[in-house]
């Protein structure tokens, strides 16, 4: 398996986990969104998928959406640890975008995955 395939599979699994969490919280619209994302990602993996550059771009966009939601949820809360983690995640996103622009797709995928992992930590803290 290539790094791209491993990253794609991990992101797919994350989308399924997010769908499960939204279902447990009684959020059918978000559940549907995450299931749709997981299905799309599974199709990408099975069907040969989109070129890695497109997959990386999609993950950057997904990251931006997640970061916005987390910042909104955090609001004015006094949680320096979560704010520091969000700053670290944003730095990974910036570097992922730079790597993608430089044609370094594998590096971009590694960076954005690290950013998503940090966002997962923040989500766990906020539960």
PyMOL commands that set and color helices and strands:
alter all, ss='L'
color gray80, all
select helices_A, chain A and resi 3-24+28-46+52-74+80-101+105-125
alter helices_A, ss='H'
color red, helices_A
deselect
rebuild
show_as cartoon
